[in-house]
Amino acid sequence: MKKIFTFILIFTALFATAQTKIGENIDVSHYDIHLNNIDFTNHTLQAQTTITLTAKNAVNSIELELKSLTVSNVTANGANVSNFSQDGDVLTINLASALAANASASFTITYGGEPYHETWGGILWTTGYVCNMGVGMDAIPHNLGKAWFPCVDDFTDKATFDIYVTIPTELTAVCGGNLVDTTDNGNGTKTVHYNVPQEIVTYLISFVAGDYVEWSDVYNGMERDIPINVYVKPSQINSMPGSFANLKDIASYFENHFGAYPFNRIGYSITSVGCMEHVDNIGVTSDFTSSSTERESTVAHELSHMWFGNLVTCAKAEDMWLNEGFASYCSMSYKEDLYGEDVYLDEVKSLMETVLKSYDQSTGWLVLNNIPLEETYNDKIVYRKGSIVVYTLRNYLGDDLFHEAMRYYLNTFAYQSVTSEDLRDAITEYTGIDMTGFFDTWVCTCGEPHYAINNFVVKPHGNDFKVYVFTSQKHRHSDHIGNGVILDLTFMDQNWNMVTDTIHWDGATGHTTKFLDFEPIAVFSDYYNKCADARIDRNFIIKNTGTVSNMYLDAKTTAITDSTFLRIEYHLVGPDHPHNNNWSLKYSEDKYWTVFRDDKGTASINGTFKYSKSDDASIIQSENDSVVLVYRKDATKRWRIVPTTLVGNWKLGKLTVDNLISGEYTFASIDKTHLGLGENNLDEEVLTIAPNPTDNFVKISTKAQNPEIMIVNSLGQVINRFQISGNETTISMDAFPAGVYFVNLLDENKNVISTEKLVKR
């Protein structure tokens, strides 16, 4: 049985490989769609579509997609049809003789019935109205051009369109493209004819029909005057000026940043269920007619699709972020022009936090460019994460270069379909910057990166200061370590003034040297939130008593004489904790905090850290696990248990430290039998080395008695190991090449209990 089963699997795989994808052997150039009879009562339609196509190689049959509708006749011009058949959504047209490679033909298909619909998608009916939504949420794949005409219903086969819709004379029908003419049929009906001269995919062509009235205007565009046509129910017409008050400004923003408007007119039509970016005929719901701009972000989102999604289309559903991520970014970025940079940046920061906090194990860790089909329209990943990745890309390149690169990308692939790799390569080609590292980290890996400043060292340098900054990276929910990192470093002086520079590095760790004309009291990573890494931060200027918070940490000021600058960073990855204590501690694997505090005058600030079994499952498994708060000055120091006041139990509680000082904090758990082992003062230094950086010697001091010292280079190689007699010693560095070293203090069991970085100039 095992051999037979294996053979079946192999045969099935080979057979599947041999199957021809619909549309693979043909290229459709034009659809001529006639909706001849729309029955608003029985929700049926009768139609005829002529498809003009070219064979890519010799074919004996033509396969098209048509869902739920029944074909009654097929004729051809330029080919001979022998018969046709329908099997599910597939219409097969068999030819009497093969259509030669590169030969063109047209096929006229007559069909009708009750078209497919779902809760959101397909052909949707309400009393007196009908519309198509180009995609569906339930249907897999989601494309639903096939719901009303036979077609190659994918993301890559683009064609031009003529649409003819016959309706009762008193009603209105609107389609994508330009209105060519309206014919009075003399029998109480009329036929409207629309033409789309640009090549688009099948899910972007549309029609609506019903008792619509038109609100119109003209946008004076970059290259031409562009008609604005909005079709609504008669009762909604007076709301249009208020609802679309800023439409022209939004269109101008997109043209200025992404190039001239690529289609025929700016059109919106009211639909029954939702919004859809149909070319020239965007579907929106009735709540867009409230006489206010409360839905303006969605107006902008859908309009931006004319560039991102319609002009250039993702080549597969798994790359939907190329459509929806960019449109979601655009629905925020236009506000920078209309309402000011602060409004735009506040919305981005709020969205970044929402994405980080709302992830769950089922969908939160999906890879952006390889989304499963059932998650194609996942709001958390495709829309929200996609948009903040675009925002990060903009800051990675800089404003001007980003917009130039986007125009190059859109021009290069105009009216084509693309992959994430195409976008990556287009940006690389235009900018000369290898974007592989960025895309590997932000697009092709689940989760998001985390960048941290491990520590910094300041040394006088003439009248200036030489600052050595050491950084590291890891990745949330992945072991990926990226290259091509560009990270902002912001240096703060004693008056809280800021100067920002960048560090570029590859790999797990990086370091840089900066020269400043002031002595910094702090160095912050990405202070202005230009990248959406796995960190949520808050900055506070505290002048009064009260409580400020950031992600499970409340900082309460009980007394203050002047003011305090307080920055709380919440990291959504576990900290590095290379130094094991003499008892068994389990450190958090998914969170830690960095606190920076500078007081002008005096202040009393305590910190309350909140834990729970659900949020801290990596360290709390049973009632034997007792949560403790641990602290270190920076990533080069040893963790120490902090004296705290506990309110709660092993499942849920708060740990309050009386004096919240600068440094790093995280949770650990310890078996209750170990509680009471030595707690350390936060200000205690286990190991000090000076001068650092050094040219020729270094003095090593420690409070440990007769300790062992081990010096390791940046490659992890041990280059010196010796015992100290007493508490300190001085060693020569003359034989050490210039570079970064790590001075490790070992306990009697040869465990590393403290580490300091040492720079030899």
C-alpha positions, 0 to 999 in steps of 0.5 A, spaced: 500 500 500 505 504 501 508 503 494 501 504 491 500 511 495 507 514 493 506 512 486 499 516 486 502 522 489 507 522 484 502 521 479 498 526 482 503 531 482 506 530 475 498 531 472 497 537 476 504 540 473 502 538 466 495 542 467 495 548 463 493 555 467 487 558 464 489 564 460 496 561 459 496 560 452 492 566 450 493 573 451 486 577 451 486 584 448 479 586 448 472 585 451 466 587 448 461 586 454 453 587 452 448 586 458 442 586 454 437 584 459 438 586 467 432 583 471 431 587 477 426 583 480 428 576 479 436 578 479 438 575 473 441 578 467 442 576 459 448 578 456 453 577 450 461 578 450 466 578 444 473 576 446 479 578 442 485 574 443 491 572 440 494 565 441 501 564 444 502 558 441 498 553 437 492 551 441 486 546 440 481 549 445 480 555 449 479 555 456 475 561 460 472 562 466 465 564 467 461 563 474 454 561 475 452 563 468 450 558 463 452 559 456 447 558 450 452 559 444 459 560 442 461 563 435 468 565 432 471 570 427 478 567 425 477 560 428 472 554 427 468 552 433 466 545 434 463 545 441 463 548 448 462 545 455 462 548 462 465 544 468 464 548 474 467 555 473 471 553 466 468 554 459 472 550 454 471 552 447 474 546 442 476 548 435 475 544 429 482 546 427 488 549 431 489 556 432 496 557 430 501 561 434 501 568 434 494 568 430 488 572 433 481 570 433 474 573 436 469 569 440 462 571 441 459 568 447 452 568 449 450 566 456 445 568 462 442 566 468 442 568 476 449 571 477 454 569 483 454 573 489 456 573 496 456 577 502 461 582 499 462 580 492 460 578 485 453 581 483 449 585 488 442 587 488 438 591 492 431 594 491 432 597 484 439 597 484 445 592 481 452 593 482 458 588 481 464 588 486 470 586 482 473 581 488 469 577 493 471 575 500 469 568 500 471 566 493 478 563 492 481 565 488 478 572 490 477 575 482 470 576 480 470 578 473 468 571 472 461 573 475 458 577 469 462 575 463 467 570 461 474 572 461 481 570 463 480 572 471 487 573 473 492 579 475 496 579 469 492 578 463 490 585 461 485 588 456 481 594 453 474 594 454 467 596 451 461 595 455 454 596 453 448 596 458 441 596 456 436 599 462 429 602 462 430 609 460 428 612 466 434 609 470 442 610 469 447 605 468 455 607 469 461 603 467 468 604 467 471 608 462 468 614 458 461 615 456 461 614 448 454 614 447 447 613 449 442 610 444 434 610 445 432 603 443 425 606 442 422 600 446 422 604 453 429 602 454 436 605 452 443 602 451 449 606 454 456 605 451 462 606 455 470 605 453 476 603 457 482 605 452 487 603 457 489 595 459 486 593 465 485 586 469 478 583 469 476 585 476 477 592 475 472 593 470 465 595 473 458 597 472 452 600 476 445 601 474 439 604 478 436 610 480 442 614 480 443 622 479 450 625 477 454 630 481 460 633 477 466 637 477 472 638 474 479 637 476 485 641 473 490 636 473 497 636 471 497 634 464 489 635 463 482 637 465 479 631 468 472 630 469 469 628 476 463 624 476 459 622 482 453 618 482 448 617 488 441 616 490 437 622 489 436 623 496 444 624 497 445 629 491 446 635 496 451 632 500 456 631 495 460 638 496 461 637 503 463 629 502 468 630 497 470 637 499 478 636 498 477 631 493 481 635 488 487 637 493 487 629 494 488 628 487 493 634 486 497 630 492 497 624 488 499 627 482 505 631 485 508 625 488 506 619 483 505 622 476 499 624 472 493 621 473 493 615 469 485 614 467 480 617 464 476 621 469 475 621 477 468 617 478 465 614 484 458 610 485 454 608 491 454 601 492 450 597 497 456 593 501 462 596 500 468 600 497 472 598 491 477 601 486 474 600 480 477 604 474 474 611 473 468 608 477 470 607 484 464 604 489 463 607 495 457 606 500 452 611 502 455 613 509 460 617 504 454 622 503 454 625 510 456 632 507 462 631 511 469 629 510 469 623 515 470 618 510 475 622 506 481 617 508 477 612 504 476 617 498 483 618 498 485 610 499 480 608 493 483 614 489 490 612 490 489 605 487 488 608 480 496 608 481 497 603 486 493 597 484 490 599 477 496 602 473 500 597 476 497 591 479 500 585 483 501 579 479 498 575 484 494 575 490 499 573 495 503 580 493 496 584 495 500 589 499 503 592 493 496 594 492 493 595 499 499 596 503 501 602 498 493 605 498 493 604 506 499 608 506 496 614 501 490 614 505 495 617 511 500 621 507 496 626 503 494 629 510 501 631 510 499 636 505 492 638 507 493 638 515 500 638 516 506 633 518 504 632 525 497 630 524 500 625 519 506 622 523 501 622 529 496 617 525 502 613 523 505 612 530 498 610 532 497 605 526 504 602 528 502 601 535 496 598 533 499 593 528 504 591 534 499 590 539 494 587 535 498 581 532 496 574 534 499 567 532 494 565 527 495 571 522 500 576 526 506 573 523 505 572 516 510 574 511 508 580 507 509 578 500 507 571 501 500 571 504 495 565 504 490 566 499 485 566 505 488 572 508 489 576 501 485 581 504 487 581 512 487 588 515 492 587 520 498 584 515 496 586 508 493 593 509 496 596 516 503 592 516 503 593 508 502 601 509 507 602 515 512 598 511 511 603 505 512 608 510 519 605 513 521 605 506 520 612 505 524 614 510 529 609 509 530 612 502 528 619 504 522 623 501 525 626 495 528 619 493 522 615 495 517 619 491 522 619 485 523 612 485 515 611 486 514 615 479 520 610 476 517 604 478 510 606 476 512 609 469 516 602 468 511 598 469 505 602 467 499 597 465 503 591 467 503 586 473 508 586 478 511 582 484 515 584 490 521 583 487 520 587 481 518 593 486 525 591 489 529 591 483 526 597 480 528 601 486 535 598 486 536 600 479 533 607 480 537 609 486 543 605 486 542 602 493 541 595 493 534 594 496 535 586 497 537 587 505 531 592 506 526 587 502 529 581 506 527 584 512 521 588 512 517 584 506 520 577 505 520 575 513 514 574 518 514 579 524 518 585 524 526 587 526 528 590 532 534 595 533 537 597 539 543 601 542 546 596 547 551 602 550 555 608 548 561 611 550 563 618 550 570 621 550 573 628 549 576 630 543 579 636 543 574 641 544 569 636 541 567 629 543 568 622 540 562 618 541 562 610 540 555 607 539 554 600 539 548 597 536 544 590 535 538 587 531 534 581 532 527 579 529 520 578 532 518 571 531 524 569 526 531 568 527 532 572 521 538 577 521 538 583 516 543 587 512 543 594 509 540 596 516 540 604 516 538 607 523 537 614 526 541 615 532 539 621 536 543 625 541 541 629 547 545 634 550 544 636 557 538 641 555 534 636 552 536 639 545 537 633 539 541 632 534 540 626 529 545 622 525 545 615 522 548 608 523 549 603 517 551 596 518 550 589 516 549 583 521 547 582 528 551 588 531 554 594 529 558 600 531 559 607 529 563 613 531 560 620 531 564 627 533 559 632 536 560 639 539 557 637 545 557 631 550 551 627 550 547 625 556 543 620 552 543 616 545 536 614 542 534 609 537 529 612 532 527 617 536 522 620 531 519 613 529 521 613 522 521 605 522 516 600 524 521 596 528 518 592 534 518 597 539 513 602 542 516 608 545 513 614 549 517 621 551 514 625 556 516 632 559 514 631 566 512 638 570 507 636 575 505 630 579 501 624 576 502 618 572 504 617 565 504 610 562 507 606 556 505 598 555 505 595 562 509 600 565 506 606 569 511 611 572 508 615 577 511 622 580 509 623 587 514 630 588 517 634 583 521 641 583 522 643 576 521 638 570 523 631 568 525 628 561 522 621 561 523 616 555 520 609 556 521 604 550 517 598 550 521 592 546 517 586 543 522 582 543 526 578 549 532 582 551 539 579 550 541 576 557 548 572 557 550 572 564 546 567 568 545 568 576 547 563 581 540 561 581 535 559 576 532 565 573 527 564 566 528 571 563 522 574 559 522 571 551 518 577 548 519 583 552 523 588 556 523 596 557 528 601 556 528 607 561 531 614 560 530 619 565 533 626 566 531 631 572 532 638 572 531 639 580 529 633 584 523 628 582 520 622 586 518 617 580 516 610 582 515 605 576 509 599 576 510 593 572 504 589 570 505 582 568 500 576 567 500 569 565 497 570 559 502 576 557 508 573 560 507 565 558 514 564 557 516 565 564 509 563 568 507 556 567 505 554 574 504 557 581 511 555 582 514 561 578 514 567 582 515 573 577 521 578 579 523 584 576 530 585 574 535 591 572 541 592 568 544 599 566 545 597 559 546 591 555 553 590 557 551 589 564 549 583 568 542 583 570 540 584 577 534 583 581 530 589 583 527 590 590 519 591 589 513 591 592 508 586 589 501 587 589 497 580 586 499 573 585 503 568 581 498 569 575 496 577 575 500 582 579 504 589 579 511 590 581 513 597 583 520 599 584 521 605 589 526 609 584 525 608 577 532 610 574 535 610 567 536 603 564 533 596 562 528 592 566 525 586 564 521 580 568 524 573 570 521 568 574 524 564 579 522 558 583 519 560 590 524 556 594 530 561 591 526 567 593 531 571 598 537 570 595 541 576 595 538 582 591 543 588 589 543 595 589 541 598 582 547 603 582 552 597 584 558 596 578 560 589 578 566 591 573 569 597 571 574 599 565 578 605 564 580 609 560 575 606 554 576 607 549 584 606 550 590 607 546 595 603 550 593 601 557 587 599 561 585 599 568 580 593 570 576 594 577 571 590 580 568 588 587 569 581 586 575 578 590 580 575 586 576 574 580 578 571 573 578 576 567 577 573 560 578 578 554 574 576 547 575 579 540 569 581 536 570 574 532 568 571 539 576 569 540 579 568 547 585 573 546 587 573 554 585 570 560 588 571 567 587 572 574 586 578 578 590 578 585 585 583 589 580 588 586 584 591 580 589 591 575 592 594 569 594 591 563 598 593 556 594 594 550 600 595 545 599 588 542 592 588 541 590 591 534 585 596 534 578 594 534 572 592 539 573 587 545 569 584 550 572 584 558 568 578 561 568 577 569 568 570 571 565 567 578 568 561 581 564 556 577 567 560 570 560 563 569 560 570 566 557 575 571 559 581 567 561 584 561 564 591 558 565 593 551 572 596 550 575 599 544 582 599 542 584 605 538 
